[in-house]
Amino acid sequence: MRSTTDEIERMKLPRRGALVPWLFAITGDTVHLLRGDMPLPWLAGLGELSFAALYVTAVFTALDERLRRTRVPVTALAGLVVVTFALNIGYLDYWQMCFPLLSIATGIVLRDRSRVMAVALATLGITSGSLWLLRPEDASTGSVLAVGWGTALGGVVAAAVLNLHEAVTRLRDTREQLAHAAVERERLRFSRDLHDLLGHTLSVIVVKAEAVRRLGPKNLEAALGQAADIEAVGRQALTEIREAVTGYREGSLTTELDNARSLLDASGIAAEIRQSGPPLPPQTGALLGWVVREGVTNVVRHSGASRCEIEVRGEPDRVHLEIADNGRGVGSPGGSGNGNGDGNGLKGLTERLAAAGGSLTSGPDGRRGFRLVAELPVDNEEERAA
Protein backbone atom coordinates (compact mmCIF):
# COMPACT_ATOMS: atom_id res chain seq x y z
CA MET A 1 0.00 0.00 0.00
CA ARG A 2 1.36 3.40 -0.93
CA SER A 3 2.20 5.88 1.82
CA THR A 4 0.63 9.34 2.11
CA THR A 5 3.76 10.90 0.60
CA ASP A 6 3.49 8.57 -2.39
CA GLU A 7 -0.16 9.53 -2.84
CA ILE A 8 0.75 13.23 -2.82
CA GLU A 9 3.46 12.60 -5.39
CA ARG A 10 1.02 10.71 -7.62
CA MET A 11 -1.51 13.55 -7.31
CA LYS A 12 1.10 16.17 -8.18
CA LEU A 13 -0.54 18.92 -10.24
CA PRO A 14 0.88 20.52 -13.39
CA ARG A 15 4.14 22.39 -12.93
CA ARG A 16 3.51 25.61 -11.09
CA GLY A 17 6.22 27.46 -12.98
CA ALA A 18 4.18 27.11 -16.19
CA LEU A 19 1.83 29.85 -14.95
CA VAL A 20 4.54 32.36 -14.07
CA PRO A 21 5.23 33.50 -17.70
CA TRP A 22 1.67 34.85 -17.84
CA LEU A 23 3.03 37.78 -15.84
CA PHE A 24 4.58 38.99 -19.09
CA ALA A 25 1.08 40.21 -19.94
CA ILE A 26 1.80 43.35 -17.89
CA THR A 27 5.22 44.07 -19.43
CA GLY A 28 3.66 46.82 -21.58
CA ASP A 29 2.70 48.72 -18.45
CA THR A 30 6.17 48.05 -17.05
CA VAL A 31 7.67 49.78 -20.08
CA HIS A 32 5.42 52.82 -19.52
CA LEU A 33 6.48 52.78 -15.88
CA LEU A 34 10.18 52.79 -16.75
CA ARG A 35 9.68 55.57 -19.28
CA GLY A 36 8.06 57.72 -16.60
CA ASP A 37 4.70 57.93 -18.34
CA MET A 38 2.85 57.29 -15.07
CA PRO A 39 2.47 59.66 -12.16
CA LEU A 40 4.10 58.53 -8.92
CA PRO A 41 6.16 55.82 -10.65
CA TRP A 42 7.54 54.54 -7.34
CA LEU A 43 4.00 53.82 -6.15
CA ALA A 44 3.13 52.08 -9.42
CA GLY A 45 6.33 50.02 -9.18
CA LEU A 46 5.50 48.99 -5.63
CA GLY A 47 2.02 48.01 -6.75
CA GLU A 48 3.40 45.92 -9.64
CA LEU A 49 5.85 44.08 -7.36
CA SER A 50 3.06 43.42 -4.88
CA PHE A 51 0.81 42.12 -7.66
CA ALA A 52 3.50 39.75 -8.97
CA ALA A 53 4.35 38.45 -5.49
CA LEU A 54 0.70 37.85 -4.56
CA TYR A 55 -0.04 36.20 -7.92
CA VAL A 56 2.87 33.77 -7.56
CA THR A 57 1.95 33.04 -3.94
CA ALA A 58 -1.71 32.38 -4.74
CA VAL A 59 -0.94 30.13 -7.72
CA PHE A 60 1.92 28.19 -6.13
CA THR A 61 0.09 27.47 -2.86
CA ALA A 62 -3.14 26.54 -4.67
CA LEU A 63 -1.20 23.99 -6.75
CA ASP A 64 0.50 22.49 -3.70
CA GLU A 65 -1.61 19.66 -2.22
CA ARG A 66 -0.14 20.32 1.22
CA LEU A 67 -1.04 24.05 1.22
CA ARG A 68 -4.14 23.98 -0.93
CA ARG A 69 -6.53 23.49 2.01
CA THR A 70 -4.93 26.19 4.15
CA ARG A 71 -5.85 29.88 4.25
CA VAL A 72 -2.74 30.97 2.39
CA PRO A 73 -4.11 30.75 -1.19
CA VAL A 74 -7.35 32.57 -0.34
CA THR A 75 -5.49 35.23 1.65
CA ALA A 76 -3.06 35.82 -1.22
CA LEU A 77 -5.99 35.98 -3.66
CA ALA A 78 -7.74 38.58 -1.50
CA GLY A 79 -4.59 40.69 -1.46
CA LEU A 80 -4.33 40.28 -5.24
CA VAL A 81 -7.88 41.60 -5.64
CA VAL A 82 -7.07 44.69 -3.56
CA VAL A 83 -3.86 45.46 -5.48
CA THR A 84 -5.53 44.91 -8.88
CA PHE A 85 -8.38 47.31 -8.18
CA ALA A 86 -6.03 49.84 -6.59
CA LEU A 87 -3.79 49.88 -9.68
CA ASN A 88 -6.71 50.11 -12.12
CA ILE A 89 -8.56 52.82 -10.23
CA GLY A 90 -5.44 54.81 -9.41
CA TYR A 91 -3.94 54.49 -12.91
CA LEU A 92 -7.00 54.37 -15.11
CA ASP A 93 -5.12 54.15 -18.42
CA TYR A 94 -2.84 51.31 -17.32
CA TRP A 95 -2.76 47.88 -15.66
CA GLN A 96 -5.91 46.58 -17.37
CA MET A 97 -4.11 43.23 -18.04
CA CYS A 98 -4.02 42.60 -14.30
CA PHE A 99 -7.67 41.55 -14.49
CA PRO A 100 -7.13 38.46 -16.73
CA LEU A 101 -4.27 37.38 -14.45
CA LEU A 102 -6.49 37.90 -11.40
CA SER A 103 -9.17 35.81 -13.12
CA ILE A 104 -6.72 32.95 -13.75
CA ALA A 105 -5.58 33.03 -10.13
CA THR A 106 -9.22 33.05 -8.99
CA GLY A 107 -10.02 29.99 -11.08
CA ILE A 108 -7.01 28.12 -9.72
CA VAL A 109 -7.63 28.96 -6.06
CA LEU A 110 -11.43 28.45 -6.10
CA ARG A 111 -11.61 25.57 -8.59
CA ASP A 112 -13.10 23.15 -6.06
CA ARG A 113 -15.74 25.67 -4.91
CA SER A 114 -17.76 26.07 -8.09
CA ARG A 115 -20.48 28.43 -6.80
CA VAL A 116 -18.07 30.81 -5.11
CA MET A 117 -15.84 30.73 -8.18
CA ALA A 118 -18.77 31.46 -10.51
CA VAL A 119 -19.83 34.49 -8.44
CA ALA A 120 -16.25 35.74 -8.16
CA LEU A 121 -15.53 35.43 -11.89
CA ALA A 122 -18.85 37.03 -12.87
CA THR A 123 -18.07 39.93 -10.52
CA LEU A 124 -14.61 40.33 -12.00
CA GLY A 125 -16.02 40.34 -15.52
CA ILE A 126 -18.60 42.98 -14.69
CA THR A 127 -16.21 45.22 -12.76
CA SER A 128 -13.44 45.01 -15.37
CA GLY A 129 -15.95 45.95 -18.05
CA SER A 130 -17.30 48.77 -15.90
CA LEU A 131 -13.82 50.19 -15.37
CA TRP A 132 -13.30 50.03 -19.13
CA LEU A 133 -16.28 52.38 -19.48
CA LEU A 134 -14.27 55.04 -17.64
CA ARG A 135 -11.93 55.17 -20.64
CA PRO A 136 -14.03 57.25 -23.10
CA GLU A 137 -11.70 56.72 -26.06
CA ASP A 138 -12.03 52.91 -25.85
CA ALA A 139 -15.46 52.49 -24.26
CA SER A 140 -17.48 50.94 -27.06
CA THR A 141 -20.12 48.34 -26.27
CA GLY A 142 -18.17 45.65 -28.07
CA SER A 143 -14.93 46.37 -26.27
CA VAL A 144 -16.63 46.45 -22.85
CA LEU A 145 -18.29 43.09 -23.48
CA ALA A 146 -15.05 41.62 -24.81
CA VAL A 147 -13.10 42.77 -21.76
CA GLY A 148 -15.71 41.47 -19.31
CA TRP A 149 -16.19 38.15 -21.10
CA GLY A 150 -12.48 37.59 -21.61
CA THR A 151 -11.72 38.30 -17.97
CA ALA A 152 -14.31 35.81 -16.68
CA LEU A 153 -13.41 33.19 -19.31
CA GLY A 154 -9.73 33.10 -18.24
CA GLY A 155 -10.60 31.82 -14.78
CA VAL A 156 -13.14 29.32 -16.11
CA VAL A 157 -10.59 27.80 -18.51
CA ALA A 158 -7.88 27.60 -15.82
CA ALA A 159 -10.23 25.86 -13.39
CA ALA A 160 -11.55 23.47 -16.05
CA VAL A 161 -8.05 22.40 -17.14
CA LEU A 162 -6.90 21.74 -13.56
CA ASN A 163 -10.09 19.88 -12.62
CA LEU A 164 -9.76 17.73 -15.74
CA HIS A 165 -6.14 16.94 -14.87
CA GLU A 166 -7.11 15.92 -11.34
CA ALA A 167 -9.97 13.79 -12.62
CA VAL A 168 -7.68 11.95 -15.03
CA THR A 169 -5.16 11.37 -12.24
CA ARG A 170 -7.83 9.95 -9.94
CA LEU A 171 -9.14 7.71 -12.71
CA ARG A 172 -5.63 6.42 -13.37
CA ASP A 173 -5.10 5.67 -9.69
CA THR A 174 -8.50 3.99 -9.44
CA ARG A 175 -7.75 1.82 -12.46
CA GLU A 176 -4.44 0.76 -10.93
CA GLN A 177 -6.10 -0.03 -7.60
CA LEU A 178 -8.77 -2.08 -9.36
CA ALA A 179 -6.09 -3.98 -11.26
CA HIS A 180 -4.24 -4.77 -8.03
CA ALA A 181 -7.51 -5.80 -6.37
CA ALA A 182 -8.28 -8.12 -9.29
CA VAL A 183 -4.86 -9.73 -8.95
CA GLU A 184 -5.35 -10.23 -5.22
CA ARG A 185 -8.79 -11.74 -5.77
CA GLU A 186 -7.37 -14.13 -8.34
CA ARG A 187 -4.60 -15.18 -5.97
CA LEU A 188 -7.14 -15.77 -3.22
CA ARG A 189 -9.30 -17.83 -5.58
CA PHE A 190 -6.28 -19.85 -6.65
CA SER A 191 -5.25 -20.54 -3.06
CA ARG A 192 -8.77 -21.71 -2.22
CA ASP A 193 -8.91 -23.96 -5.28
CA LEU A 194 -5.50 -25.41 -4.51
CA HIS A 195 -6.52 -26.02 -0.89
CA ASP A 196 -9.68 -27.80 -2.00
CA LEU A 197 -7.78 -29.87 -4.53
CA LEU A 198 -5.01 -30.96 -2.17
CA GLY A 199 -7.37 -31.43 0.75
CA HIS A 200 -9.50 -33.93 -1.14
CA THR A 201 -6.54 -35.75 -2.69
CA LEU A 202 -4.59 -36.03 0.55
CA SER A 203 -7.69 -37.30 2.36
CA VAL A 204 -8.02 -40.09 -0.21
CA ILE A 205 -4.33 -40.95 0.12
CA VAL A 206 -4.51 -41.05 3.93
CA VAL A 207 -7.58 -43.31 3.88
CA LYS A 208 -6.02 -45.71 1.40
CA ALA A 209 -2.71 -45.71 3.29
CA GLU A 210 -4.59 -46.74 6.43
CA ALA A 211 -6.22 -49.52 4.43
CA VAL A 212 -2.81 -50.74 3.25
CA ARG A 213 -1.60 -50.80 6.84
CA ARG A 214 -4.63 -52.80 7.97
CA LEU A 215 -4.68 -55.23 5.02
CA GLY A 216 -0.94 -55.77 4.78
CA PRO A 217 -0.64 -58.52 7.42
CA LYS A 218 -3.89 -60.23 6.35
CA ASN A 219 -4.39 -59.80 2.61
CA LEU A 220 -1.30 -58.83 0.64
CA GLU A 221 -3.11 -58.77 -2.71
CA ALA A 222 -5.76 -56.35 -1.43
CA ALA A 223 -3.07 -54.19 0.18
CA LEU A 224 -1.18 -54.03 -3.12
CA GLY A 225 -4.38 -52.95 -4.84
CA GLN A 226 -4.83 -50.13 -2.36
CA ALA A 227 -1.17 -49.13 -2.87
CA ALA A 228 -1.75 -49.03 -6.63
CA ASP A 229 -4.73 -46.76 -6.01
CA ILE A 230 -2.52 -44.45 -3.92
CA GLU A 231 -0.02 -44.26 -6.80
CA ALA A 232 -2.79 -43.48 -9.28
CA VAL A 233 -4.31 -40.81 -7.02
CA GLY A 234 -0.88 -39.24 -6.47
CA ARG A 235 -0.13 -39.12 -10.19
CA GLN A 236 -3.54 -37.60 -10.89
CA ALA A 237 -2.97 -35.03 -8.15
CA LEU A 238 0.38 -34.05 -9.65
CA THR A 239 -1.26 -33.60 -13.06
CA GLU A 240 -4.05 -31.45 -11.61
CA ILE A 241 -1.60 -29.32 -9.63
CA ARG A 242 0.56 -28.72 -12.72
CA GLU A 243 -2.53 -27.67 -14.64
CA ALA A 244 -3.62 -25.38 -11.81
CA VAL A 245 -0.32 -23.56 -11.50
CA THR A 246 0.40 -23.26 -15.23
CA GLY A 247 1.09 -19.62 -15.87
CA TYR A 248 0.70 -18.76 -12.17
CA ARG A 249 4.12 -19.61 -10.85
CA GLU A 250 5.65 -17.47 -13.60
CA GLY A 251 4.47 -14.33 -11.78
CA SER A 252 7.22 -14.76 -9.20
CA LEU A 253 8.32 -11.15 -8.69
CA THR A 254 6.22 -10.61 -5.57
CA THR A 255 7.45 -13.88 -4.10
CA GLU A 256 11.07 -13.03 -4.87
CA LEU A 257 10.68 -9.60 -3.27
CA ASP A 258 9.31 -11.23 -0.13
CA ASN A 259 12.15 -13.77 -0.16
CA ALA A 260 14.66 -10.96 -0.69
CA ARG A 261 13.38 -9.06 2.33
CA SER A 262 13.59 -12.20 4.45
CA LEU A 263 17.11 -13.03 3.24
CA LEU A 264 18.40 -9.49 3.78
CA ASP A 265 16.88 -9.30 7.27
CA ALA A 266 18.42 -12.65 8.19
CA SER A 267 21.81 -11.39 6.97
CA GLY A 268 21.62 -8.23 9.09
CA ILE A 269 21.13 -5.95 6.07
CA ALA A 270 18.46 -3.27 6.33
CA ALA A 271 16.05 -3.72 3.43
CA GLU A 272 13.91 -1.03 1.80
CA ILE A 273 11.62 -2.36 -0.92
CA ARG A 274 9.30 -0.15 -2.97
CA GLN A 275 6.94 -1.31 -5.70
CA SER A 276 4.59 0.83 -7.77
CA GLY A 277 2.76 0.65 -11.06
CA PRO A 278 0.20 -1.71 -12.59
CA PRO A 279 0.44 -5.51 -12.27
CA LEU A 280 3.02 -7.10 -14.56
CA PRO A 281 2.48 -9.87 -17.10
CA PRO A 282 3.66 -13.28 -15.83
CA GLN A 283 6.69 -13.53 -18.14
CA THR A 284 7.91 -10.04 -17.26
CA GLY A 285 7.45 -10.69 -13.55
CA ALA A 286 9.34 -13.98 -13.87
CA LEU A 287 12.35 -12.32 -15.53
CA LEU A 288 12.48 -9.56 -12.93
CA GLY A 289 12.14 -12.19 -10.21
CA TRP A 290 15.37 -13.79 -11.45
CA VAL A 291 17.07 -10.38 -11.40
CA VAL A 292 15.97 -9.80 -7.79
CA ARG A 293 17.17 -13.25 -6.77
CA GLU A 294 20.59 -12.85 -8.42
CA GLY A 295 21.08 -9.25 -7.29
CA VAL A 296 20.16 -9.87 -3.66
CA THR A 297 22.31 -13.02 -3.56
CA ASN A 298 25.30 -10.95 -4.67
CA VAL A 299 24.55 -8.31 -2.05
CA VAL A 300 24.45 -10.90 0.73
CA ARG A 301 27.50 -12.86 -0.41
CA HIS A 302 29.91 -10.23 -1.65
CA SER A 303 28.98 -6.64 -0.81
CA GLY A 304 29.50 -6.35 2.95
CA ALA A 305 26.65 -3.81 2.87
CA SER A 306 24.52 -2.68 5.79
CA ARG A 307 21.66 -1.39 3.63
CA CYS A 308 20.00 -2.47 0.40
CA GLU A 309 17.28 -0.69 -1.55
CA ILE A 310 15.07 -2.40 -4.14
CA GLU A 311 12.68 -0.37 -6.27
CA VAL A 312 10.25 -1.66 -8.89
CA ARG A 313 8.63 1.15 -10.87
CA GLY A 314 6.06 0.11 -13.45
CA GLU A 315 4.75 2.21 -16.32
CA PRO A 316 2.13 1.35 -18.95
CA ASP A 317 4.74 0.18 -21.48
CA ARG A 318 7.92 -0.35 -19.46
CA VAL A 319 9.10 -1.49 -16.01
CA HIS A 320 12.22 -0.39 -14.15
CA LEU A 321 13.95 -2.43 -11.43
CA GLU A 322 16.82 -1.07 -9.38
CA ILE A 323 18.87 -2.76 -6.63
CA ALA A 324 21.41 -0.59 -4.77
CA ASP A 325 23.58 -1.26 -1.72
CA ASN A 326 26.10 0.71 0.33
CA GLY A 327 28.77 -1.99 0.36
CA ARG A 328 32.31 -2.15 -0.93
CA GLY A 329 31.33 -1.63 -4.56
CA VAL A 330 33.42 -2.67 -7.56
CA GLY A 331 37.14 -3.29 -7.56
CA SER A 332 37.68 -3.84 -3.86
CA PRO A 333 38.31 -7.24 -2.26
CA GLY A 334 35.00 -9.00 -1.95
CA GLY A 335 33.13 -6.26 -3.78
CA SER A 336 29.95 -6.89 -5.69
CA GLY A 337 31.72 -7.10 -8.99
CA ASN A 338 34.86 -8.87 -8.00
CA GLY A 339 34.38 -11.90 -10.14
CA ASN A 340 33.66 -14.40 -7.38
CA GLY A 341 31.15 -16.16 -9.54
CA ASP A 342 28.41 -13.59 -9.58
CA GLY A 343 29.57 -12.14 -12.88
CA ASN A 344 28.44 -15.20 -14.83
CA GLY A 345 24.96 -14.94 -13.30
CA LEU A 346 24.65 -11.29 -14.26
CA LYS A 347 25.94 -12.06 -17.75
CA GLY A 348 23.31 -14.73 -18.22
CA LEU A 349 20.58 -12.38 -16.96
CA THR A 350 21.80 -9.65 -19.30
CA GLU A 351 21.41 -12.01 -22.24
CA ARG A 352 17.94 -13.13 -21.11
CA LEU A 353 16.72 -9.55 -20.69
CA ALA A 354 18.23 -8.50 -24.01
CA ALA A 355 16.36 -11.36 -25.72
CA ALA A 356 13.14 -9.95 -24.22
CA GLY A 357 13.91 -6.43 -25.48
CA GLY A 358 15.21 -5.15 -22.14
CA SER A 359 18.56 -4.27 -20.62
CA LEU A 360 20.62 -4.94 -17.51
CA THR A 361 23.36 -2.61 -16.34
CA SER A 362 25.49 -2.69 -13.22
CA GLY A 363 28.30 -0.67 -11.72
CA PRO A 364 29.50 1.40 -8.79
CA ASP A 365 27.06 3.67 -7.01
CA GLY A 366 29.15 6.69 -6.03
CA ARG A 367 32.17 6.19 -3.79
CA ARG A 368 30.62 3.21 -2.06
CA GLY A 369 28.08 0.71 -3.09
CA PHE A 370 26.88 -1.14 -6.16
CA ARG A 371 23.83 -0.56 -8.35
CA LEU A 372 22.00 -3.01 -10.59
CA VAL A 373 19.41 -1.62 -13.00
CA ALA A 374 17.07 -3.69 -15.17
CA GLU A 375 14.53 -2.39 -17.66
CA LEU A 376 11.97 -4.44 -19.57
CA PRO A 377 9.19 -3.56 -21.97
CA VAL A 378 5.71 -4.62 -20.88
CA ASP A 379 4.03 -6.88 -23.40
CA ASN A 380 0.43 -5.66 -23.37
CA GLU A 381 -0.74 -8.52 -25.58
CA GLU A 382 0.73 -11.00 -23.11
CA GLU A 383 -0.94 -9.15 -20.26
CA ARG A 384 -4.33 -9.37 -21.94
CA ALA A 385 -3.86 -13.03 -22.73
CA ALA A 386 -2.95 -13.71 -19.08
N, C-alpha and C positions, 0 to 999 in steps of 0.2 A: 504494500500500500504506500502511495506517495505521501511524503511529509507535507506540512503546510507550506514550507518554503518552495517545494517542488511545484505545488499547485499554483502559487503566485507566479513562479517563473513560466509555467505553461499558459497562464492567463495574461502574460505580459502584453500590453497594448502597443499600438504602433509607436515607432520611435518619436519621442517628444521633440527632438531637435528638428523634425520635419516641419513643424509649425512655426519655428522661429523666423525663417526667411520671409514670412508674410509681413513682418515688420517693415520690409522694404517698401511697403505701400505708402508709408508716410515720408519717404526720402525727399519727395518734392517739397514738402513743407520744411524739411530740414535744410534744403538748399536756400529757401527764402529766409529761413532763420539766420543762416550763416552770412547771407548777403546784407542782413540788417533791414529787410523789408518789413519786419514786424516791430510794433512798439514793445518796449520792455523785453528785449530779446533774452535777457537772463531768466525772466520769469517763464517765457515760452520754452526755453531750454530745460529748465527744471521740470516743467510740466511734461515735456517729451520723455525725459529720463524716467520720471515717475510712471508714465504710461507704459513704457517698455518693460520696466521692472515688474509692475503689477500684472501685465499681460503674460510674461514668462512664468511668474509665480503661479498664476491661476491655471495656466495650461499644464505646466509640469506637475503640479500637485494633483490636478484632476485626472491625469494619466498615470498616476502612481497608485497602485491598488492599496498600498499601506497608508496613504494620506487622503485618498479619495473620500472616505467617510468622515474625515475630520472637518473642522470649521475653516481650515486654511483656504481651500479653494473658493468658498463662498465669500469669505472676508476679502480676499484679493480681488474677486470679481466686483464686490461692492465698491472698493477703492477705485477700480478701473472705471466704473460708471461715473463716479464723482469727477475724476480727472478728465474723462472724455467730455462730459458736459461743460466743465469749467473751461477747457481749451476751446470748444466750439462756440460757447457764448462769449467768452472774452476776446477771441480772435475770430470773428465771424467769417472772414474770407479764407480761413485756413483750417487745417486739421479735420476736414470732413471725412477723410479716409480712416479716421479713428473709429467711426461707427461700424464699418464692416468687420474690423478686427475685434471690436467689442462684441459684435454679434457672434463671431466664431467662438470666442472665449465663453460666451453665455451658453451656446449649444454644447460645448464640451463639458462645462461644469454642471449644467442642469440636465444632461441627457437622460438620466434615469428618473427625472421628475417631469413627465411630459406636460402636465397642465401648467405648472409654474413656468416651464420653459416657453410654452406657447404664449402665455400672457406677457412674459418678459420680452420675447422677440417681437410680438405685435406692438408692444409699447415702444420698443426701439425703432421699429419701422415708422411708426406714426411720428415720433418726436424728431427723428432725423429728417423726415420729409417736411415737418413743420419748420425746422430750423433752416431748411433750404429755401423756404418761402421768404425768409428775411433777407435773401440775396436777390434784389429786384432784377438784376441783369440776367440771372439764370433761372428765375422762378416761373418756368412754364409748367403747365399741368402735367405734361409728359415727363419732364425731368423730376418733378416732385414724386410722382408715382414710381418712377424708375429707382430713385434713391431709396424710398421707403421699402419697396419690394425687394430690391437687391440687398438691403441691410438685413431684413428679416430672413431672406432665403439663405444667406451665408451661414447663419447659426443652425438652420434646419438641416442643411447639407452636412455640416460637420457632425451634428448629433446622429444623423442617419448612418453615416459612414462608420462611426465608432460603434454604434449599436449593432450594425451588421457584422463588424469584425468580431465583437464579443459573442454574438450568436453563433457564428461559424466556429469559433474556438470552443464554445460549450458543446456544440454538436460533435466536434471532433473528439473531445474528451469523453462524451457519452458513448460514442461509437466504440472507442477503445475499451471503455469499462464494460460495455456489453460483450465485446469480443472476449475479454478476459473471463467474464462471468460464464460465457458459453463454454470456454475451455475447462473451467473448473467444474461445471456441471457434467461435462463429458467424462472428465476424470473420475468424478464421483460415481457416475453410472457404470464406468468400466470396473471400478473397484468393487461395486456391488455385484456386478455380473460375475467377476472372477471369484468373489467369495462364494456365490451360489454354486458356481461350477465346481470349485474345489471342495466345498463342503459336502456336496452330494457324492462326488467321486471318492473322497477319502472315507466317507461313511460306508460306502459299498466295500472298499478295500478292507477296512477294519472288520466289518462283519464277516467277510469271506476269510480273512486271516484267522479269526477266532474259530471258524468252522474247520480250517485246516488243522489248527492245534487240537481241536476236539476229535477229529476223525483220524488224525495221523496214527495213533496207537491201535485203532480198531479197524479202520478200513482205508488202506493205503490208496486204493484206486479212486475212491471218492475224494480223498484229500488231494490227490494229484489233479483231479478235475476242478476242485475249488482253486488250487494254485494256478491252473491254466486260466481260470476266469479272472483271477487277480491280475495276471499278466495282460490279458486282453483289455481289462478295464484301465490299467495303467497306460497302455499304449494309446487307447482311445482318449484318455485324459490329456496325454501329451499332445496329441493331434489337435484337440479342441483348444488347449491353451495357446499353441502356436498360432492357430487361426485367430484367437481373440486378441493376441498382442501384435499381430502383423500391422505394421505401420505405427504402432503406439510406442514401442520401445525406442523408435528412432528419435522421438522428441525428447532427447536426453539432456538438454541444456539445463533445465531446472534442477534435475537430479544431480548433475555434475556441479552446479553452483552450491547446492546443499552439501554435497560431499566435500567440495573445496573448503567451505566454511568449517566443517567438522575437522578436516585434516589440518588446516592452518591453526585452529584453536588448540588442537592436540599437540601441535609443534611449538606452541608458545608464540605464535605470530598473530598480531592483531589483524583481523580481517574486516574490510569494508567493502560490501558488495552492493552495487546499485544496478537495477534493471528497469528500463522504461521502453515504451513503444508497444506496438501491437503484437499479438502472438505470432510466432515464427512457424513457417512450414516445417514438417518433420525433418526433411533432409538437411535444411539449413541449421536447425537446432542441433542435429546430430553432429554436423561438422564443427560447430562452435563448441559443442560439448567436449569433443576431442581436444580442441585448443585449450579449453579450461583445464582439462585433466593434465595435459602435457606441461602447460605453463605453471600451474600450481605445484606439480611434482618437482619441477626445476627450482622453484622458489624454496621449497622445503629442503631439498637435497643440497643445493649448491650456493644459495644466495647469502646465508647468514643474516637474513633480514629480520627486523622486528615488526614490520608493518607491510601489508600487502593490500592493494586496492584493485578491485575488479569491477569494471563498468561495462554493461551491455546497453547500447543505445540503438533502438530500432526506429527506422523511418519507413515510409510506405514502400520504397523500392530498394532499400539498402539497410544493412545492419552493421554496427561498429562494436567491436569487442576490444577492450584494453585491459591488460594486466600489468601493474607497476608495483615494484617493491623498493625499499630503501636499503638494500643490501650492498654487497661489495661491488656489484656491477661487472663490467667486462674487463678482462685483462689482468685482474688480480687473482691470487691463488684462491681457488674455490669459487670464483665468481660465476655468475649465471651463464656466461658464455665461454667457459674455460675449456670446453671440449671434453668434459668428463662423460660423454655419452649422450648428453642432452641435445647436442647439435644435430645428430642424425634424426632424432624425433622431430625437431623443428623443421628440418629439411623435408622430411616426408610430409608434414602438415602443409608446408609451403606449396608442395607439388599438388596435394589434394585440393587446397583452396584455389590454386591457379586453374586447375581443371574445372572447377565450378564457377570460374569467372571472378574469383576474389583475389585477395592478396594477404600476405603475412609478412610483417616486418618486425625486427627486433633490434635492440641496441641500448646503449647507456642512456640513463635518464638523469641528466645533469652530472654533478660530481660524484654522486653516489646513486646506486640503484640501477635497475634494469627494467625496460619497458617492452612489452610484447603487444603488437597491434594487429588485429585481424579485421578485414572488411569483406563482406559477402553481399552479392545482390540477392534480393528476395524474389523468388520465382512465384509470381502471383497465380500463374496457372496451376502450379503445384499446390499452392495454398487452397485454391478453390476445389481442386480434386480431393484434397485431404478432408 
